[in-house]
Amino acid sequence: MSRTTRLVACALSLALAMTAATGCAKDEPEDMTDNGTVITAEPVAIKIGTLPTEDALPLWVAEAQGMFAEAGLEVEITTFQAAQERDVALASGAIDAYMGDIMASAALEAGGSPVSLVTVMLGTTPAEGRFGIVAAPGSDATSLTDLAGVPIGTSSASIQEYVVDGLMAGAAVPADDVKKEIVPKVPVRFELLMNGQIEAAALPEPLLSLAELQGAKLLADDTTGVNLTQTVLGVSDKYLATPGGMVTVSRLLDVWDQAVDVINADPTAWRTTLVDKANLPEVLKDSYAVNTYPKATVPTSQQVESILAWMRANELLTTALTYDDLVQEMPQ
C-alpha cells in the first residue's frame, strides 16, 4: 500500500469509528469511499514549529496577511530556538508539523516519529537557501583545495556536515584530506572564524553574508550545480491520519502558494519581516537579498536518497528508509 493510500485509509478508519482491529496496517488495502460515496472532512487546527530563519517567511506572510483565516484554517506558528527543541515537540505531539531539513526528518522517522515531507520550503533550485564555506579574514586560502588538511568549523552528524563533504568532494578534495573542527553552535562558529581562531567555517545564511561583509572570503557555496540544502515542511503521520488532517495540509499548501506569489512579486518588501522574525543581523537589514520561494512541490528522489546514503555511510541511519517512506504528495 502506498503512503498516500495508507494515510487516507487511516483517516477514513477514524472517520468511520472503525475498531483497532480494522486498523491502518500497511499491508491491508482500504477503500477510499463508503458505499461509493467519498467521505469528506473539515479542516482541523494545526500547530507548526519553525526555527527563526528565512525559510519560514511564506508562513509568516500568510499569517500577517490573514491568508490562513481566509482559507478556513486555524494555524498556530511556534518558533523554536534550536532544532532539538523542535524535534522533541514534534515527537511529543506538541506540534503537528515543522520546518526542518531532510536529515532531521529521516532521524525522526527512524526514531519512531513517522513524518511525511509535503513540500520543499526553500532549496528547489541552487539559487535558494545559500550555504557556503568561508575562509577567515586575512587567510591565504583562495579555493577549497587550499583547505585540504585544514580543519573546517562545522557541526557533526548534521546537514551542515553533509554540505561540507559535498562541497569538498565537488572540489575534488580527497575525503581523507577533509578535516573538521566541531563547533555545533553557528553563532559561536562565526565568532571563532572572524576572530581568526579557526581558518575556515561552514555557514548558512544570513551569517554567510555577514561574514563576507566583514571581510571573510567565500571559497564555495551551493548556488551553482546541485543545491545541497533543502528545507522542508514535514507533517506528523499521526496528524495526517486524523479526519481533516489531509484536508488541512492540502489547504495549507494552497495558502503557501498564495504567500509565495506575494513575496516573489516584491521580495525586498519583506526584509523588515525577516529582521523581526528570522534573526537577520541589523547590519544587513538594508542590503540582504531576500529569497524568492518555490511553489509547493515535494523534494526529489535524488535530494532525499543522497542524504539517506550519506547518513548510512556515516552510521547515522541503521533502518532501511527510502524516499517513499518519507515523501507524501498531497492529493489535489
VOGU-3710 file (C-alpha; in Angstrom, 3 decimals, decimal comma):
1> msrttrlvac> 0,000/0,000/0,000  1,365/3,430/-0,913  1,946/6,071/1,727  -0,965/8,128/0,321  -3,371/5,203/0,412  -2,219/4,194/3,864  -2,771/7,667/5,332  -6,131/8,068/3,623  -7,152/4,643/4,875  -6,177/5,579/8,412
11> alslalamta> -8,134/8,812/8,207  -11,182/7,004/6,890  -10,980/4,388/9,584  -11,032/7,138/12,181  -13,850/8,969/10,458  -15,934/5,813/10,410  -15,033/4,925/14,026  -13,659/1,595/12,886  -12,189/-0,707/15,505  -8,489/-1,062/16,132
21> atgcakdepe> -8,665/-4,480/14,547  -9,677/-2,920/11,249  -6,724/-0,608/11,685  -4,344/1,026/9,259  -1,899/-1,776/8,610  0,406/-1,105/5,675  -0,468/-4,398/4,008  -4,264/-4,144/4,301  -5,970/-2,314/1,399  -8,682/0,154/2,361
31> dmtdngtvit> -11,457/1,535/0,159  -11,393/5,320/-0,006  -15,192/5,504/-0,186  -18,102/4,271/1,888  -20,688/2,570/-0,380  -19,347/4,569/-3,298  -19,579/7,950/-1,527  -16,400/9,894/-0,880  -16,067/10,715/2,797  -15,248/14,359/3,369
41> aepvaikigt> -13,802/16,057/6,404  -13,454/19,590/7,677  -10,082/21,241/8,353  -8,708/20,905/11,869  -6,326/23,134/13,809  -2,647/22,657/13,061  0,432/23,691/15,047  3,596/24,310/13,054  7,059/24,580/14,587  9,705/26,687/12,855
51> lptedalplw> 13,196/27,969/13,503  13,944/31,713/13,326  15,324/31,554/9,781  14,315/32,897/6,381  12,948/29,519/5,272  9,634/30,125/7,054  8,926/33,547/5,518  5,864/32,434/3,488  4,250/31,107/6,676  4,796/34,410/8,455
61> vaeaqgmfae> 3,477/36,357/5,462  0,377/34,150/5,304  -0,212/34,744/8,993  0,279/38,507/8,732  -1,931/38,822/5,652  -4,809/36,772/7,091  -4,484/34,103/4,418  -4,945/31,214/6,833  -8,229/32,590/8,133  -9,469/33,248/4,596
71> agleveittf> -8,825/29,588/3,779  -10,768/28,455/6,849  -7,621/27,299/8,625  -6,608/27,622/12,258  -2,806/27,736/12,208  -0,522/28,305/15,182  3,135/29,003/14,393  5,646/28,409/17,172  9,276/29,495/16,811  11,936/27,329/18,450
81> qaaqerdval> 15,488/28,490/19,037  17,005/25,050/18,451  16,240/22,152/16,137  16,416/19,693/19,039  13,608/21,541/20,844  11,522/21,472/17,682  12,077/17,744/17,178  11,149/16,946/20,780  7,946/18,954/20,347  7,049/17,023/17,200
91> asgaidaymg> 7,779/13,654/18,795  5,691/14,531/21,856  2,732/15,776/19,833  3,095/19,382/20,996  3,264/20,412/17,317  1,801/18,707/14,254  4,190/19,940/11,571  7,620/21,524/11,356  10,102/23,391/9,237  13,291/21,343/9,063
101> dimasaalea> 15,782/19,581/6,832  15,620/16,163/5,215  18,239/14,673/7,531  16,352/15,683/10,673  13,184/14,280/9,120  14,851/10,946/8,435  16,050/10,829/12,039  12,506/11,454/13,288  11,118/8,719/11,049  13,810/6,240/12,083
111> ggspvslvtv> 13,359/7,181/15,731  9,706/6,189/15,828  8,030/9,506/14,984  6,785/8,914/11,417  6,591/12,042/9,294  5,645/12,995/5,754  7,527/15,626/3,762  4,829/17,523/1,873  6,791/20,365/0,270  10,184/21,961/-0,089
121> mlgttpaegr> 10,143/25,375/1,587  13,477/26,544/0,212  16,081/24,838/-1,969  14,345/23,621/-5,122  16,963/25,483/-7,183  20,617/26,311/-6,482  19,710/29,991/-6,009  17,512/29,257/-2,986  18,918/28,998/0,521  22,646/29,598/0,138
131> fgivaapgsd> 25,125/27,654/2,282  28,874/28,016/1,919  32,404/27,660/3,238  34,358/30,832/4,027  37,952/31,487/4,994  38,775/33,796/7,887  39,710/37,405/7,154  43,386/37,501/6,222  43,565/33,823/5,286  45,747/32,881/2,322
141> atsltdlagv> 43,195/30,308/1,142  41,629/31,123/-2,221  39,858/27,848/-3,007  38,605/24,710/-1,282  41,699/22,832/-2,390  43,681/25,130/-0,098  41,673/23,683/2,802  42,926/20,128/2,255  44,067/19,038/5,708  42,809/22,281/7,287
151> pigtssasiq> 40,060/21,926/9,919  36,766/23,490/8,816  34,377/24,608/11,512  31,061/22,793/11,270  28,632/20,702/13,284  28,680/16,916/13,303  26,082/14,427/12,114  24,142/17,272/10,544  23,039/18,704/7,225  25,897/21,192/7,621
161> eyvvdglmag> 28,485/18,417/7,745  26,785/16,841/4,724  27,202/20,101/2,805  30,869/20,381/3,790  31,502/16,877/2,470  29,554/17,635/-0,702  31,338/20,902/-1,459  34,756/19,438/-0,747  34,030/16,411/-2,920  32,875/18,765/-5,670
171> aavpaddvkk> 36,274/20,468/-5,465  37,984/17,069/-5,822  39,468/17,190/-2,332  40,055/13,561/-1,202  37,826/12,516/1,685  40,884/11,713/3,832  42,006/15,332/3,466  38,713/16,798/4,642  39,240/17,807/8,255  36,592/19,240/10,562
181> eivpkvpvrf> 36,535/21,165/13,792  33,236/20,559/15,518  31,607/23,786/16,671  27,887/22,970/16,962  26,560/26,489/17,601  26,601/28,549/14,420  26,987/31,954/16,151  29,994/30,651/18,095  31,493/29,256/14,898  31,023/32,636/13,228
191> ellmngqiea> 32,815/34,434/16,063  35,718/31,976/16,055  36,100/32,456/12,312  36,006/36,248/12,429  38,476/36,306/15,334  40,901/34,086/13,406  40,615/31,216/15,875  39,604/28,856/13,078  40,789/29,258/9,494  37,557/28,286/7,772
201> aalpepllsl> 33,945/27,579/8,584  30,729/26,343/7,045  27,965/28,907/7,458  24,335/29,221/6,408  22,595/32,476/5,601  22,400/35,140/6,897  25,706/34,654/8,738  27,360/33,742/5,446  26,546/37,192/4,027  27,545/38,843/7,299
211> aelqgaklla> 30,924/37,075/7,266  31,575/38,263/3,722  30,539/41,802/4,632  33,054/41,790/7,482  35,993/40,526/5,448  35,733/36,727/5,287  36,457/35,158/1,916  33,831/32,975/0,249  35,501/29,840/-1,126  32,415/27,980/-2,313
221> ddttgvnltq> 28,661/27,765/-1,888  25,844/25,606/-3,191  24,322/28,193/-5,523  25,831/26,519/-8,574  25,397/22,945/-9,673  23,320/20,924/-7,216  21,669/22,616/-4,230  22,738/20,551/-1,234  20,327/22,009/1,297  16,548/21,768/1,189
231> tvlgvsdkyl> 14,284/22,998/3,937  11,057/21,012/4,028  7,655/21,157/5,632  7,153/17,884/7,456  3,888/16,714/8,958  3,332/14,039/11,584  1,781/10,925/10,056  -0,417/10,723/13,143  -1,855/14,140/12,294  -2,350/13,266/8,619
241> atpggmvtvs> -4,246/10,138/9,640  -6,853/12,132/11,565  -10,143/13,189/9,977  -9,411/16,520/8,398  -5,642/16,224/8,582  -5,104/15,801/4,860  -7,750/18,425/4,092  -5,927/20,895/6,312  -2,499/20,245/4,826  -3,829/20,423/1,262
251> rlldvwdqav> -5,343/23,835/2,007  -2,183/24,879/3,828  -0,160/24,212/0,689  -2,606/26,291/-1,341  -2,048/29,153/1,092  1,697/28,586/0,835  1,453/29,161/-2,911  -0,508/32,378/-2,361  2,091/33,693/0,079  4,899/32,730/-2,297
261> dvinadptaw> 3,248/34,774/-5,052  3,090/37,787/-2,734  6,750/37,504/-1,704  8,102/36,794/-5,173  6,282/39,823/-6,590  8,449/42,087/-4,382  10,938/40,200/-2,174  12,570/43,312/-0,728  9,238/44,423/0,735  9,561/41,605/3,273
271> rttlvdkanl> 13,062/42,361/4,547  11,652/44,017/7,682  9,730/40,835/8,442  12,984/38,884/8,262  14,657/41,337/10,621  11,794/40,831/13,087  11,221/37,093/12,707  14,385/35,481/11,408  17,217/36,942/13,475  18,534/38,886/10,497
281> pevlkdsyav> 21,543/40,902/11,706  20,766/44,603/11,958  23,734/45,475/9,734  22,107/43,528/6,870  18,622/44,982/7,208  19,016/47,292/4,207  21,106/45,084/1,946  20,239/41,417/2,493  18,921/39,754/-0,657  15,551/38,246/0,232
291> ntypkatvpt> 14,960/34,888/-1,420  12,318/34,087/-3,935  10,425/30,993/-2,815  9,176/27,865/-4,584  5,559/26,887/-5,070  4,561/23,748/-3,184  6,486/20,758/-4,512  7,835/17,651/-2,836  11,597/17,007/-2,668  13,063/14,907/-5,457
301> sqqvesilaw> 14,258/11,354/-5,099  17,855/12,482/-5,646  17,634/15,098/-2,880  16,340/12,565/-0,378  18,263/9,457/-1,363  21,645/11,229/-1,437  21,146/12,370/2,159  19,991/8,914/3,252  23,067/7,374/1,613  25,352/9,840/3,437
311> mranelltta> 23,651/9,053/6,741  24,176/5,325/6,216  27,818/5,835/5,255  28,337/7,801/8,454  26,458/5,243/10,577  23,693/7,715/11,387  20,945/5,541/9,971  20,531/1,827/10,553  16,972/1,380/9,273  16,188/0,823/5,610
321> ltyddlvqem> 14,442/4,138/4,919  13,605/5,094/1,349  12,208/8,097/-0,497  8,708/6,599/-0,355  8,950/6,256/3,425  9,434/9,988/3,811  7,736/11,854/0,976  3,992/12,446/0,652  2,489/14,278/-2,280  -0,858/15,581/-1,113
331> pq> -3,988/14,740/-3,152  -5,462/17,708/-5,001
//
